[in-house]
Amino acid sequence: MRTSKSALVLVLLLALSSIMAPAVAHETGRLDLSRLVVVGDSLSAGFQNGSLLDAQQIHGYASVVARQAEVSLPLPLIAAPGIPNVLTLVDPGPPPILGVEPGVSSGRVDPTVQAMNLAVPGHRVQDALTVRPDLDFSTDVMADLVLGFPGLFLGAARSQVEWAETLAPTAAIVWLGNNDVLGPAVAGNASLVTPVKDFRTAYREVLDRVGRTGADLIVANIPDVTALPYFTSAEKIAANVGAPLEVIGPALGLAAGDYVTPDAFELIGLILAGAMPSPLLGHVVLDAGEVETIRAATRQFNYIIASEALYRRAALVDVHGLFQCAAARGIVAGDRQLTTDFLGGLFSLDAVHPTRTGYAVLANAFIHAIQLRFDTRIPRVNLAQVAAEDPLVQPVTAEPLDYDPKIRPTCTLWLGWAR
Protein backbone atom coordinates (compact mmCIF):
# COMPACT_ATOMS: atom_id res chain seq x y z
CA MET A 1 0.00 0.00 0.00
CA ARG A 2 2.80 2.40 0.97
CA THR A 3 4.73 1.64 -2.25
CA SER A 4 1.63 2.19 -4.40
CA LYS A 5 0.95 5.54 -2.75
CA SER A 6 4.57 6.62 -3.30
CA ALA A 7 4.39 5.62 -6.94
CA LEU A 8 1.12 7.49 -7.37
CA VAL A 9 2.58 10.62 -5.77
CA LEU A 10 5.62 10.39 -8.07
CA VAL A 11 3.41 10.05 -11.16
CA LEU A 12 1.32 13.06 -10.09
CA LEU A 13 4.43 15.16 -9.43
CA LEU A 14 5.87 14.26 -12.83
CA ALA A 15 2.60 15.13 -14.53
CA LEU A 16 2.39 18.43 -12.65
CA SER A 17 5.98 19.30 -13.53
CA SER A 18 5.29 18.71 -17.22
CA ILE A 19 2.28 21.02 -17.08
CA MET A 20 4.22 23.74 -15.26
CA ALA A 21 7.39 23.45 -17.35
CA PRO A 22 6.64 26.35 -19.72
CA ALA A 23 5.82 28.68 -16.82
CA VAL A 24 8.95 27.69 -14.94
CA ALA A 25 11.06 28.25 -18.05
CA HIS A 26 9.60 31.75 -18.37
CA GLU A 27 10.14 32.55 -14.74
CA THR A 28 13.82 31.68 -15.03
CA GLY A 29 14.23 33.90 -18.09
CA ARG A 30 14.91 31.31 -20.74
CA LEU A 31 13.83 33.46 -23.65
CA ASP A 32 14.96 31.99 -26.96
CA LEU A 33 15.28 34.62 -29.69
CA SER A 34 17.00 32.32 -32.18
CA ARG A 35 13.91 32.24 -34.42
CA LEU A 36 12.47 35.69 -33.87
CA VAL A 37 9.57 36.81 -36.06
CA VAL A 38 7.98 40.24 -36.20
CA VAL A 39 4.32 40.95 -36.94
CA GLY A 40 3.41 44.60 -37.34
CA ASP A 41 3.15 47.70 -39.48
CA SER A 42 5.54 50.36 -40.82
CA LEU A 43 6.97 51.10 -37.37
CA SER A 44 8.13 47.48 -37.08
CA ALA A 45 9.24 47.34 -40.73
CA GLY A 46 11.88 50.05 -40.23
CA PHE A 47 10.03 52.55 -42.43
CA GLN A 48 11.75 55.94 -42.33
CA ASN A 49 11.66 59.21 -44.27
CA GLY A 50 8.51 58.12 -46.06
CA SER A 51 10.08 54.98 -47.50
CA LEU A 52 10.83 51.30 -47.12
CA LEU A 53 14.51 51.26 -48.09
CA ASP A 54 17.28 48.77 -47.39
CA ALA A 55 19.70 51.37 -46.00
CA GLN A 56 17.04 52.36 -43.46
CA GLN A 57 15.35 49.03 -42.73
CA ILE A 58 18.49 47.72 -41.05
CA HIS A 59 18.16 50.47 -38.45
CA GLY A 60 14.58 49.61 -37.48
CA TYR A 61 14.06 48.83 -33.81
CA ALA A 62 13.46 45.09 -34.40
CA SER A 63 16.71 44.74 -36.35
CA VAL A 64 18.56 46.63 -33.62
CA VAL A 65 17.11 44.37 -30.91
CA ALA A 66 18.16 41.30 -32.93
CA ARG A 67 21.70 42.64 -33.39
CA GLN A 68 22.02 43.46 -29.70
CA ALA A 69 20.85 39.92 -28.90
CA GLU A 70 23.23 38.49 -31.53
CA VAL A 71 20.50 36.68 -33.46
CA SER A 72 19.48 36.78 -37.10
CA LEU A 73 16.38 38.61 -38.34
CA PRO A 74 16.17 38.36 -42.16
CA LEU A 75 14.51 41.41 -43.73
CA PRO A 76 12.58 41.98 -46.98
CA LEU A 77 15.13 44.55 -48.12
CA ILE A 78 13.98 47.06 -50.76
CA ALA A 79 16.40 48.52 -53.30
CA ALA A 80 17.15 52.25 -53.61
CA PRO A 81 15.60 54.75 -53.88
CA GLY A 82 13.03 52.87 -51.81
CA ILE A 83 9.26 52.47 -52.09
CA PRO A 84 7.93 55.15 -52.08
CA ASN A 85 11.01 57.15 -53.06
CA VAL A 86 12.81 58.28 -49.94
CA LEU A 87 12.49 61.87 -48.73
CA THR A 88 15.66 63.98 -48.45
CA LEU A 89 16.46 67.12 -46.49
CA VAL A 90 17.44 69.80 -49.00
CA ASP A 91 17.66 72.64 -46.48
CA PRO A 92 16.90 72.50 -42.75
CA GLY A 93 15.61 76.07 -42.96
CA PRO A 94 13.60 77.50 -41.43
CA PRO A 95 11.41 76.66 -43.13
CA PRO A 96 12.77 73.18 -43.91
CA ILE A 97 12.82 72.21 -47.58
CA LEU A 98 12.34 68.54 -48.46
CA GLY A 99 13.07 66.70 -51.69
CA VAL A 100 12.54 63.21 -53.08
CA GLU A 101 15.34 60.91 -54.21
CA PRO A 102 14.94 60.31 -57.97
CA GLY A 103 14.81 56.97 -59.73
CA VAL A 104 12.74 53.80 -59.57
CA SER A 105 13.31 50.92 -57.16
CA SER A 106 13.73 47.43 -58.58
CA GLY A 107 11.86 46.05 -55.56
CA ARG A 108 13.21 43.28 -53.36
CA VAL A 109 17.01 43.20 -53.23
CA ASP A 110 16.95 39.40 -52.98
CA PRO A 111 13.53 37.80 -53.61
CA THR A 112 14.85 34.40 -52.52
CA VAL A 113 15.19 35.54 -48.88
CA GLN A 114 12.41 34.45 -46.56
CA ALA A 115 11.84 37.39 -44.26
CA MET A 116 11.34 36.83 -40.55
CA ASN A 117 10.36 40.47 -40.13
CA LEU A 118 6.88 40.21 -41.63
CA ALA A 119 5.70 43.73 -40.76
CA VAL A 120 3.77 45.39 -43.59
CA PRO A 121 3.49 49.19 -43.75
CA GLY A 122 -0.11 50.36 -43.60
CA HIS A 123 -1.53 47.23 -42.00
CA ARG A 124 -4.20 47.37 -39.32
CA VAL A 125 -4.72 44.47 -36.91
CA GLN A 126 -7.26 42.74 -39.15
CA ASP A 127 -4.93 43.05 -42.15
CA ALA A 128 -2.25 41.03 -40.38
CA LEU A 129 -4.73 38.15 -40.27
CA THR A 130 -6.27 38.27 -43.72
CA VAL A 131 -4.27 40.29 -46.28
CA ARG A 132 -2.25 38.03 -48.56
CA PRO A 133 0.08 38.96 -51.43
CA ASP A 134 -1.00 38.42 -55.02
CA LEU A 135 1.83 40.20 -56.89
CA ASP A 136 -0.49 42.36 -58.98
CA PHE A 137 1.07 45.35 -57.13
CA SER A 138 -2.20 47.27 -57.24
CA THR A 139 -4.21 46.26 -54.16
CA ASP A 140 -1.48 46.23 -51.50
CA VAL A 141 1.98 46.76 -52.94
CA MET A 142 3.64 46.59 -49.51
CA ALA A 143 2.10 43.20 -48.77
CA ASP A 144 3.33 41.96 -52.14
CA LEU A 145 6.87 43.20 -51.47
CA VAL A 146 7.13 41.93 -47.89
CA LEU A 147 5.05 38.74 -47.96
CA GLY A 148 5.12 37.72 -51.61
CA PHE A 149 8.70 36.49 -51.89
CA PRO A 150 9.80 33.76 -52.07
CA GLY A 151 6.50 32.15 -51.10
CA LEU A 152 4.58 32.89 -54.29
CA PHE A 153 7.33 31.23 -56.32
CA LEU A 154 6.12 28.06 -54.59
CA GLY A 155 2.44 28.92 -54.71
CA ALA A 156 2.23 29.99 -51.05
CA ALA A 157 0.25 33.19 -50.49
CA ARG A 158 0.11 33.84 -46.75
CA SER A 159 -0.78 36.73 -44.46
CA GLN A 160 1.56 37.97 -41.76
CA VAL A 161 0.01 35.71 -39.13
CA GLU A 162 -0.09 32.74 -41.49
CA TRP A 163 3.62 33.17 -42.19
CA ALA A 164 4.32 33.49 -38.47
CA GLU A 165 2.54 30.17 -37.92
CA THR A 166 4.53 28.55 -40.73
CA LEU A 167 7.95 29.81 -39.64
CA ALA A 168 7.81 28.12 -36.19
CA PRO A 169 9.17 31.04 -34.15
CA THR A 170 10.73 30.72 -30.73
CA ALA A 171 9.79 34.34 -29.96
CA ALA A 172 7.56 36.87 -31.65
CA ILE A 173 7.25 40.63 -31.51
CA VAL A 174 3.68 41.76 -32.20
CA TRP A 175 3.20 45.52 -32.49
CA LEU A 176 -0.13 46.21 -34.17
CA GLY A 177 -2.90 48.77 -33.82
CA ASN A 178 -1.07 51.96 -34.77
CA ASN A 179 -2.84 52.29 -38.11
CA ASP A 180 -6.23 51.61 -36.53
CA VAL A 181 -5.99 55.16 -35.13
CA LEU A 182 -3.19 56.80 -37.12
CA GLY A 183 -4.77 56.22 -40.52
CA PRO A 184 -7.99 58.00 -39.55
CA ALA A 185 -6.01 60.81 -37.91
CA VAL A 186 -3.92 61.40 -41.04
CA ALA A 187 -7.11 61.40 -43.11
CA GLY A 188 -8.66 63.91 -40.71
CA ASN A 189 -11.63 61.60 -40.18
CA ALA A 190 -12.09 60.06 -36.74
CA SER A 191 -15.09 58.05 -37.96
CA LEU A 192 -12.63 55.69 -39.69
CA VAL A 193 -11.22 54.42 -36.37
CA THR A 194 -11.60 50.66 -36.01
CA PRO A 195 -14.57 49.80 -33.74
CA VAL A 196 -13.37 48.58 -30.34
CA LYS A 197 -15.23 45.27 -30.63
CA ASP A 198 -13.59 44.52 -33.98
CA PHE A 199 -10.17 45.50 -32.63
CA ARG A 200 -10.54 43.22 -29.61
CA THR A 201 -11.63 40.25 -31.73
CA ALA A 202 -8.85 40.66 -34.29
CA TYR A 203 -6.10 41.39 -31.74
CA ARG A 204 -7.04 38.39 -29.64
CA GLU A 205 -6.97 36.14 -32.69
CA VAL A 206 -3.52 37.41 -33.68
CA LEU A 207 -2.06 36.63 -30.25
CA ASP A 208 -3.93 33.33 -30.00
CA ARG A 209 -2.55 32.09 -33.29
CA VAL A 210 0.99 33.37 -32.88
CA GLY A 211 1.03 32.13 -29.28
CA ARG A 212 -0.03 28.63 -30.33
CA THR A 213 3.27 28.28 -32.18
CA GLY A 214 4.92 28.11 -28.74
CA ALA A 215 6.67 31.44 -29.23
CA ASP A 216 7.22 33.76 -26.30
CA LEU A 217 5.39 37.00 -27.00
CA ILE A 218 6.63 40.58 -26.89
CA VAL A 219 3.91 43.15 -27.57
CA ALA A 220 3.73 46.94 -27.63
CA ASN A 221 0.93 49.42 -27.22
CA ILE A 222 -0.13 52.44 -29.28
CA PRO A 223 1.12 56.02 -28.86
CA ASP A 224 -1.10 59.10 -28.82
CA VAL A 225 -1.07 60.37 -32.42
CA THR A 226 -0.73 63.96 -31.22
CA ALA A 227 2.71 63.10 -29.82
CA LEU A 228 3.90 62.86 -33.44
CA PRO A 229 5.26 66.01 -35.13
CA TYR A 230 2.93 65.27 -38.06
CA PHE A 231 0.18 66.96 -36.03
CA THR A 232 0.51 70.58 -34.89
CA SER A 233 -1.79 72.10 -32.29
CA ALA A 234 -3.84 75.22 -32.99
CA GLU A 235 -2.06 76.82 -30.05
CA LYS A 236 1.33 76.24 -31.65
CA ILE A 237 0.06 77.58 -34.98
CA ALA A 238 -0.99 80.79 -33.24
CA ALA A 239 2.39 81.05 -31.50
CA ASN A 240 4.22 80.60 -34.81
CA VAL A 241 2.06 83.21 -36.52
CA GLY A 242 2.55 85.57 -33.60
CA ALA A 243 -1.11 86.29 -32.98
CA PRO A 244 -3.57 85.05 -30.34
CA LEU A 245 -5.62 82.02 -31.29
CA GLU A 246 -8.73 84.01 -30.48
CA VAL A 247 -7.77 86.39 -33.30
CA ILE A 248 -6.67 84.04 -36.08
CA GLY A 249 -8.75 81.04 -35.05
CA PRO A 250 -12.07 82.20 -36.55
CA ALA A 251 -10.43 82.95 -39.90
CA LEU A 252 -8.81 79.50 -40.04
CA GLY A 253 -11.70 77.63 -38.49
CA LEU A 254 -9.49 76.54 -35.57
CA ALA A 255 -10.21 76.48 -31.86
CA ALA A 256 -8.38 75.37 -28.74
CA GLY A 257 -7.63 71.65 -28.80
CA ASP A 258 -7.63 71.38 -32.60
CA TYR A 259 -4.70 70.00 -34.60
CA VAL A 260 -3.65 70.35 -38.24
CA THR A 261 -1.67 68.13 -40.63
CA PRO A 262 1.34 69.34 -42.68
CA ASP A 263 -0.89 70.00 -45.69
CA ALA A 264 -2.50 72.84 -43.73
CA PHE A 265 0.56 75.09 -43.52
CA GLU A 266 0.49 76.46 -47.06
CA LEU A 267 -3.28 76.93 -46.81
CA ILE A 268 -2.90 78.84 -43.53
CA GLY A 269 -0.54 81.29 -45.20
CA LEU A 270 -2.92 81.80 -48.13
CA ILE A 271 -5.94 82.33 -45.86
CA LEU A 272 -4.18 84.82 -43.61
CA ALA A 273 -2.90 86.68 -46.68
CA GLY A 274 -6.43 86.91 -48.05
CA ALA A 275 -5.52 84.83 -51.11
CA MET A 276 -7.86 81.97 -50.24
CA PRO A 277 -11.28 81.82 -48.60
CA SER A 278 -11.55 80.47 -45.08
CA PRO A 279 -11.83 78.16 -43.23
CA LEU A 280 -9.30 75.34 -43.59
CA LEU A 281 -10.57 72.23 -45.36
CA GLY A 282 -11.75 69.48 -43.05
CA HIS A 283 -9.28 66.83 -44.22
CA VAL A 284 -6.31 68.89 -42.92
CA VAL A 285 -7.86 69.49 -39.51
CA LEU A 286 -8.48 67.26 -36.52
CA ASP A 287 -10.87 69.19 -34.34
CA ALA A 288 -10.87 68.77 -30.57
CA GLY A 289 -13.80 66.36 -30.71
CA GLU A 290 -12.05 64.13 -33.24
CA VAL A 291 -8.86 64.24 -31.19
CA GLU A 292 -10.76 63.05 -28.12
CA THR A 293 -12.48 60.30 -30.15
CA ILE A 294 -9.09 59.03 -31.35
CA ARG A 295 -7.56 59.32 -27.88
CA ALA A 296 -10.47 57.44 -26.33
CA ALA A 297 -10.07 54.64 -28.89
CA THR A 298 -6.32 54.56 -28.22
CA ARG A 299 -6.96 54.18 -24.49
CA GLN A 300 -9.42 51.34 -25.12
CA PHE A 301 -7.08 49.63 -27.56
CA ASN A 302 -4.19 49.91 -25.10
CA TYR A 303 -6.34 48.42 -22.35
CA ILE A 304 -7.05 45.45 -24.63
CA ILE A 305 -3.36 45.09 -25.48
CA ALA A 306 -2.34 45.22 -21.80
CA SER A 307 -5.02 42.72 -20.78
CA GLU A 308 -4.10 40.25 -23.51
CA ALA A 309 -0.40 40.63 -22.71
CA LEU A 310 -1.02 39.96 -19.02
CA TYR A 311 -3.18 36.92 -19.79
CA ARG A 312 -0.45 35.46 -22.00
CA ARG A 313 2.45 36.54 -19.78
CA ALA A 314 3.92 38.52 -22.66
CA ALA A 315 6.47 41.31 -22.34
CA LEU A 316 4.66 44.63 -22.77
CA VAL A 317 6.42 47.70 -24.19
CA ASP A 318 4.71 50.93 -23.16
CA VAL A 319 5.38 53.00 -26.28
CA HIS A 320 2.49 55.29 -25.37
CA GLY A 321 4.16 56.27 -22.13
CA LEU A 322 7.57 56.57 -23.76
CA PHE A 323 6.31 58.97 -26.43
CA GLN A 324 4.44 61.04 -23.83
CA CYS A 325 7.60 61.29 -21.76
CA ALA A 326 9.70 62.20 -24.80
CA ALA A 327 7.20 64.92 -25.76
CA ALA A 328 7.23 66.37 -22.25
CA ARG A 329 10.91 66.09 -21.32
CA GLY A 330 12.94 65.02 -24.31
CA ILE A 331 15.45 62.17 -24.28
CA VAL A 332 19.14 62.53 -23.51
CA ALA A 333 21.57 60.92 -25.94
CA GLY A 334 25.08 61.73 -24.81
CA ASP A 335 25.36 65.54 -24.97
CA ARG A 336 22.26 65.95 -27.15
CA GLN A 337 18.68 66.56 -26.13
CA LEU A 338 16.28 64.77 -28.49
CA THR A 339 12.73 66.10 -28.83
CA THR A 340 9.55 65.10 -30.64
CA ASP A 341 9.56 68.33 -32.66
CA PHE A 342 10.11 68.14 -36.41
CA LEU A 343 13.89 67.78 -36.89
CA GLY A 344 14.15 67.29 -33.14
CA GLY A 345 16.13 64.09 -33.63
CA LEU A 346 13.49 61.47 -32.79
CA PHE A 347 11.29 61.59 -35.90
CA SER A 348 12.30 61.40 -39.54
CA LEU A 349 11.32 63.64 -42.45
CA ASP A 350 7.85 62.11 -42.80
CA ALA A 351 7.10 63.32 -39.23
CA VAL A 352 5.56 59.95 -38.29
CA HIS A 353 8.34 57.36 -38.33
CA PRO A 354 11.47 57.53 -36.16
CA THR A 355 14.95 58.48 -37.23
CA ARG A 356 17.76 56.00 -36.84
CA THR A 357 18.21 57.40 -33.34
CA GLY A 358 14.48 57.25 -32.65
CA TYR A 359 14.47 53.57 -33.58
CA ALA A 360 17.44 53.01 -31.26
CA VAL A 361 15.39 54.59 -28.46
CA LEU A 362 12.54 52.20 -29.28
CA ALA A 363 14.98 49.28 -29.35
CA ASN A 364 16.12 50.14 -25.82
CA ALA A 365 12.49 50.29 -24.70
CA PHE A 366 11.90 46.80 -26.12
CA ILE A 367 15.11 45.49 -24.57
CA HIS A 368 14.14 46.96 -21.19
CA ALA A 369 10.67 45.36 -21.32
CA ILE A 370 12.16 42.02 -22.35
CA GLN A 371 14.56 42.12 -19.41
CA LEU A 372 11.79 43.00 -16.96
CA ARG A 373 9.59 40.13 -18.15
CA PHE A 374 12.07 37.39 -18.99
CA ASP A 375 15.21 38.49 -17.10
CA THR A 376 17.10 38.13 -20.38
CA ARG A 377 20.29 40.18 -20.49
CA ILE A 378 20.56 42.00 -23.81
CA PRO A 379 22.98 44.93 -23.97
CA ARG A 380 21.29 48.26 -24.61
CA VAL A 381 22.13 50.50 -27.54
CA ASN A 382 24.56 53.36 -27.02
CA LEU A 383 22.23 56.24 -27.92
CA ALA A 384 25.03 58.80 -27.87
CA GLN A 385 26.96 56.90 -30.53
CA VAL A 386 23.90 56.42 -32.75
CA ALA A 387 22.90 60.08 -32.46
CA ALA A 388 26.42 61.23 -33.33
CA GLU A 389 26.24 59.26 -36.61
CA ASP A 390 22.61 60.12 -37.47
CA PRO A 391 22.32 62.73 -40.27
CA LEU A 392 18.89 63.77 -38.94
CA VAL A 393 20.15 64.60 -35.46
CA GLN A 394 21.29 68.21 -35.32
CA PRO A 395 24.90 68.95 -34.29
CA VAL A 396 25.64 69.65 -30.66
CA THR A 397 24.90 73.26 -29.73
CA ALA A 398 27.24 75.43 -27.71
CA GLU A 399 24.71 75.63 -24.88
CA PRO A 400 25.21 72.86 -22.27
CA LEU A 401 22.28 70.61 -21.50
CA ASP A 402 20.38 71.08 -18.29
CA TYR A 403 21.42 67.62 -17.15
CA ASP A 404 22.88 66.33 -13.90
CA PRO A 405 24.98 63.19 -14.57
CA LYS A 406 24.29 62.04 -11.02
CA ILE A 407 20.61 61.71 -11.91
CA ARG A 408 19.40 59.12 -14.38
CA PRO A 409 18.37 60.50 -17.78
CA THR A 410 14.75 61.33 -18.50
CA CYS A 411 12.35 58.55 -19.46
CA THR A 412 14.42 55.82 -17.77
CA LEU A 413 11.20 54.15 -16.61
CA TRP A 414 10.77 53.06 -20.23
CA LEU A 415 14.41 52.82 -21.33
CA GLY A 416 16.32 51.63 -18.28
CA TRP A 417 19.66 53.17 -17.40
CA ALA A 418 21.23 53.90 -20.78
CA ARG A 419 22.46 57.07 -22.47
C-alpha positions, 0 to 999 in steps of 0.5 A: 500500500505504501509503495503504491501511494509513493508511486502514485505521488511520483506520477502526479508530481511528474505530470504536474511538472510537465504542465508547469514546465513552460511557466517555470522556463519563463520565470527563469528567463529562458527566452529563446530569440534564435527564431524571432519573427515580427508581426506589425506595421511600418513602425516594425518594418523600419520605415523611415523618411517616407520609404521602405529602403534597405539602408534604413530598414536595417536600423529599425528597432526590431533589427537593432534588438536582434543585433544586440541579442546576436541573433538573425532577423532576415529582412525583406530589403527594398532597393534604392531609392526605396518604395515610395522614393525616400524623402531627403532634407534639401535645407533645414531652414527655417522653413525646412525644404524637403526633396525626393530621391529620384529613380525607380526601385527594382523592388526586393534586393533578394527575392529568394530571402524568406523574411522573418520580419513580416511587418507590412506598412499600412496594416491594421490588426485585421490586415495582419490576419487576412491580407495576402500577397498576389503580386499584382502590385495594385491592391497592397503593394507593400504586402506583395513586397514583404510577404510575396517572396519567395512564397509565391514562387512556390504557390504559397500566399500567406498573411503575416500571421499565417507566415508566423505560424509557418515559420515556427518562431521561438519568440515573436514581436507583435506591435499592431494597432497603430494604423487603426488610429493613425490612418484615420487621424492622417485622413482627418476623419475620426469616424474611420477608427476601427470599432473597439469590438472589432479591434478586440476580436482581431487582436485576440486572434492574432495573439492566440494564433501566434502564441499557439506556435509556442513562441514567447510574445513581446507586444507593444501598445499604441502612442497618442497620435498627437505626440507625433510632429505630423500633427501641430496644435492650434495653439502652436500655430498661433504662437508661430504666426505671432497672434492670439488664437482668439484672433486668427482662429475664426479665420482659419476655423481653428479652436483650442484643442484642434490639430492640423496636418502638414498640408495645412501650412500652405493653406494657412498662409494663403488664408491669412494673406487673403488669397484663399477663402476660409476656413481650412478644409476638413481633411487637414484638420483634426478638431478637438472632438475628433482628437478626443475620439481618437484618444479614447479609442487609443486608451481602449485599444491599449487596455485590450493590449495590456489585458491580452499581454497579461493573460499570455504573460507577454512582455509589454512595451509601453510605447504610449508612455515613452512617447508622452515622456519624450514629448514632455521632457525630451530624451538625452543621448550623450550631450544631445537633447532629443525632442519630438519636434520636427527635426528634433532628432526622434522623428524622420522627415515624414514626421511619423516614423522615427529616425535611426536614433528614434528607432534606437530609443525604441529598441532600448524600450523593447530590450528593457521590457524584455529584461523585466519580463524574462530576465534576459540580459541584452545589452542596450544601444549606445544612444550617444553613438547612434545620435552622433552618426545620425544625419537627422540629429542636429549637431551639438549646440554650444549651450550645455544641456540642463542635465545632472549626470548624477541623476538618471536620464529622463524617461528611464522608466521606459528605457532603463539606465542607458544614455 
